[in-house]
Amino acid sequence: MFPQNEYEILKIIGRKFNLFEEDLQLYPLDEKIRDSKFLVLGGAGSIGSAVVKEIFKRNPQVLHVVDLSENNLAELVRDIRSSLGYIEGDFKTFAIDIGTDIYDKFFNDSVIYDYILNFSALKHVRSEKDPYTLMRMIEVNILNTIKTLEQSIKKGVKKYFCVSTDKATNPVNMMGASKRIMELFLVDYSNKIDISTARFANVAFSDGSLLHSFIMRIQKLQPIVIPKNVKRYFITQRESAILCLLSCLYGNNLEIFFPKLNSEQHMKDFWEIAKNLLNYLGYEPYLTEKEQEARNLSTTLPKEGRWACYLSDTDTTGEKEYEEFYSDTDQIDWNRFKDIGVIKMKLNFRREKLTHFVSEIKRMREKGSWNKANLIALFIEILPEFRHLERQKYLDEKM
């Protein structure tokens, strides 16, 4: 049986207690949610669905969820009906691409929402492996944010929340840089609508994450691949939801929330997590020196209570060796919350650079001509501090 509840997940990631419980006592969510109307974009992914469930259980007036994946939306509804049941408010899901005119009509026809939470994102470093996926990442992470922000302002939405990432701090990959550029656009629109965001750690067992991959490999009797000497912070899906909701409902304009995590206490090696997971499932890890050896042993070792594991070098483009939620120049409030630090986003940018960025992307797409080098150069124009980590090898080239 794979880990299901918070206690089991915390044990595997090496923690005994949930974050944010004391903050929830000081900043309760129930009344604010019960009196409000919510639209959650990208609401059927791991973090979005966790947020939807936290909103749902507090009986909002309106809770509408938009996501590209009709299968994930169906599972979200089944999960909610099977665990939480029903509410008096209006709960609906819509399988729509927010970049289309279909979404535009949906939004125009809808009620005026109090809060819009945007979790729609391409979040993988591997998304920069080709110019087509990279342009799609720019569309989702930046252009769709601009679009939904402008629509929110026009319709009178009270607050806009958009999730960011730790990789936006001193970015070394295009995904992190795209989120940093997104943050600059949030600043640009903040004089017209209240905006807040959150950066957080790896969400344990979220879809597409390395820990989720461990589960998928075990289900398919395949070896586990673990990056060597890579440590990360981890939070649970529920913790990610609480952090986002506290930012959305209690964050002031232009504030970024992040979890206060201690590197010595909370940062865990992926190898340590893999061993904890295998031990939880009743297996002992068995290290192999070659990929093929791991594949060959993957179907026989489980019968002996062992699991094939291959330690992989960290040698692909954009893989950052450490996590950081803030830079040396950020102004941070460490005292308002027990488990949350708050960054005040700065207004030090040039609007003409943002305008140029959008017009250049539009020009490339209309012309049907761009490559990765073009896009990196454009990113550096708007983010002179961006140091792209290029190793000429990508995650899709590894097991």
N, C-alpha and C positions, 0 to 999 in steps of 0.2 A: 504494500500500500504506500503510495507516494504521499509526501507531507501535504496536509490539507489545512490544518488550523494554525493560528498565529503561534501558539506555543511550540509546535513542531518545527515551524519555519525559523523561529527565533533560535531554537536549539541548534539547528544546522548552520546558521550564520554566526553562531557564537555569542548570542546575547541572551540575557535572562529576562529583561523587562522591555515593554513597549515604550517608544518615544511618544512625546506630546500629551501624555495623560494629564499631567498637571496643568499644561497649557489649556487643555479642553475644559478644565474646571474653571479657569479664570476667564476664558473666552468661549462660552458655550455656543454651539451651532444651532440648537433646536429651534429657538424662536425666530432667528434670522431666516432660517430655511423655510419654516412653516408659513411665513408671511410673504414668500417670494416666488417669482417665476423664473425658471432656469432653462437655458438651452445649452446642451453639452455637445460640442463638435468633436468627432473622433472618439465618441463615447463608448464604443464597444471593444476597444483595446484593453490591455491589462490595467493601466492606470485610469483611463476614462471610465471603465466599467466599475472599478472600485469607488470612484467618485460618485457615479450614478447611484450605486447602492447606498452610500452614506447619505446622499440627498434623499433618496426614496424613503428610507426608514424614518425620516423626520417629517414626512407628510407635507411636501411643498404644494403650493397652489397649482403650479404647472411644472412638469419635467418632460422636456422634449429632448430626444437623443438622435443625433445624425451620425452616420458612419457609412463608409463605402461597403463594408462587408455585411451582406444580409445574413450570412451564416453566424457571424459573431453577434449580430443583433438578436437573432433568434435564440442563441444560447443565453445571452444576457437576460432576455425576457423570461426564459424558462428558469434560469437561476433565481431571478427575483421572485417569480410566482411560487417557486418551490421552497424558498427560504423565508421571504418576507410577506408574500401574499399580495394584498391590494391596498390602495390608498384612496382617499376621497378626491384628491386632486387629479388633474389631467396628465396622465402618463402615456406618452406615445413614442415610437421609434420610427425612423425614416432612413431607408437605404439610399442615400444620395451622395454624390460627389460635390463637395462644397465649392469646387472650382467651376461649376457649370451654371447655365442659365436656369436649369431646373431648380437648383438650390435658391437662386435669386427669387424665383416666383414663390417658393415655399416660404422664404424669409419675409417677403413682402405681404404674403397672405396671413402670416402668423400674428400672434399677440405681441405686445411690446414686452420683451423680457426685462427683468431686473438685472439678471446676471447672464453673461455668456462666458463659458469656459471652453477654451480651444485646446484640445489634446491631439489634433490632427498633425502628424509629423512623420517625416522620414528620419529615423533616429539612428541608423546604422552607419558606422564608419565605412563599411563595405559599399555604401551607396555612391561613393565617388569613383568607383572602378571604371566607369565609362561615361562619356559626355551626355548620353541620353538619360540615364538614371540620375546623373548629377543635375541636369536641368529640371527634371521632375522634382528633385529635392528642393531646388530653389523655388519652384512654383508652390509646393506645399508649405514649406517652412517660412517663406518670406511673402510671396505674392498673395497667397490665400489669406495670410494674416492681415495684410494691407486691405484686401477686399472686404473681409468680414469686419475689420475695424471701421472702415468707412460706412458700411451698412449699419453698424451699431450706432454710430454717431448720428447718422441721418434719421434713424428711427427713435432715438431717445433712450437707448439702453443706459442703465445706471452705472454698470461696472463691467469691464472686460478683463478677463484673466486669460493669459496664454502661457503654457508651460515652456520653460527653457531647459537648460542642461548644464551640468558642471563643465562640460566640454566647451562651453562658450567663454569660459575664463581662460585667457591666454591660449586661444585655440591653436592646434597644430594640424587639424583635419578640416575638410570642407564642411562636414556636418556641424561641428562646433562653431565654425566661422559663420555658417548660415544662420545659426541661432543667435550669434552675437549681432549680426546685421539685423535680424528680426528685432532684437532688443533696442537697437538704435531707432528703428521705425516706431516702436512702442513709445519711446521718448518723444518722437516727433509729433505723435498724435495725442500726447497726454494733456495738452492744453484744451482739448475738446471733449475728452472722456476720461474718467478715472480708470487707471490701468495698474495691475499688479501681476507679478509672475513668481515662479519658484525654480530654483535649481536644486537638484537632489541627487543622491547617490544611486548606485545600481539597485533596481527594484527586483528583489529576489523572486526568481521563477516567473518573471513577466514574459509575455510572448516574445520570442526572438532573442532573449537574453542567453548568455552562456549557461546559466543554471537551468534555464528551460531546455536548452540543448542537451544537458546531462540527462534530464528526464526522457527526452525523445530518444536519445541513444540507448538508454536502458530498456525502454519499451520495445525497441527494434533489435535488441540483442547486438548492439554495436559498441565499439570501444569509446571510452570517454577521452577527449582531447583537452588538455589543460595547459594554458600558457605558463611558461616558466617564470618564477619570481615576479609575478604580477599581483599586487595587492589592491583591493578596492574596498570602499565603504558599501554597506548594504542596508536597505530598509525594506520593510514588508510592503505589499500592495496597499494594505489598509493605511499604513503610516504615510505612504505617498499621497493617498486620498485626503487624509487629515491635513497634511502640510499644505496641499493645494487649496482646500476649502478655507483654512485659516488665512491664507494669503488673499484669497478672493473676498472673503467676508470681513476681514479685519485689517487687511493691508491698506496702507494709505497710497495715494497716487504715486506711481513710479517707485515702488518698493519691490525688492526681490527677496523672497524668503528662502532660507536654506537650513538644513539640519545641523545643529551643533554636534559634531562627532569628533571624538578624540582619536588621533592617529594610532596611539599605542593600544588603546582599548578596543576601538571599533574597526580598524582597518584589517581586513582578513585576506590571506593568500588564497587564490583560487584552488590550489592543491589542498589546502586545509578544508575548504568547503566541500570539495569532491570527496575527501575521506570521510567527513561527517555524514554526507548523504549516503555513501555506500554502506557505512556502518549502520546507519538508520535502517537501511533496506536489508541488512543481514549479509553484506558482502565485505570482503577484504580487498583493497586495491592491489593490483598486480602491475608493476611498471614494466613497460617494454621500451626498447631502444629504437625501434623502427615502426613506421606506420603499418607496413604490411604484416609485421609480426602481430601487432595489435588486432588487425582485421582477422588474421588467421585464428587467433585465440579467442575471439569474442563469443563464439558459440559454444566452446567447450569449457572455458573457465567457470562460467556460472554454475555448472553442475558440481563444481568443487567448492562453491561458496566464495569464488574470487571474481574480480572484474578487471578486464584489460584496460589499462590507462596509458596514454602516451603524452609525455611532456613536450610541448612545442615551444620553439624559440619565438620571441616577440620580435618579428622581423618584417612586418607588413606596414604598408602606408597608413599613416594617420593614427597608429596605435600609441596612445599616450601612456607613459609608464606610471603616472600618478594622477590623483584626482585633486582638484582645488575648486572651491566654491566662490572665491573672491580673490581680487588682486591686491597688491601692496598699497595701491592708491585709493581703494574703495573706502567710503565712509560707512561704518558698520555700527548698528545698535545691538549690543550684546546683552542688554539688560531687560528689554521689554518682555521676552519670553524665556522660559527655562531651557527648552530644547531647540530653540529656533534663533538663528541670527538674521538680521535684516539689513540689506544693502539699500542705500538710497541711490537710484540711478542718476547719473549726471547728465547735464545738458550740453556737454562739450562735444558738439559735432557740427558739421556744416551741412545745412539742408540741401544745398545745391549738389552735394555728393550723393545724397539719397536719390534725388531726382535723376541724376545722371545714371545711377545704377539701374533704376527701373527702365529708363529709356533705352539703355544699352541692351538689357535683357530682351526687351520688346523688339529692338532692331534685329538682334541675332535670330530670334524666333521667326520674325516675319521674313527674313532673308533665308531662313533654313540653313544657316551656316554658323557653327560654333564648335570649339573643341575644348578639352580640359584646360589647356594652357591659356586660352582666351578668358575662361571663367576664373581661373586662379589669379590672373593679372587684374581682372575687374574686382575681385575680392580684396586684393592688396591695395587697390586705389582707395577703397572705403575703409579698410583696416590696415593701415601702414605697419602696425605691430604684428600682423599675422605672419607666422613662420610655418609655412606648410611643410609637414614631415613626409617627404616623398622617398620611398624605398624601392620603387619599381616592382613591388609585389603586393598582392591584395589578398584579403581574407578568403575569397572564393577559390584561391589557388592552394588552399590548405585543407586538410581533412577536418 
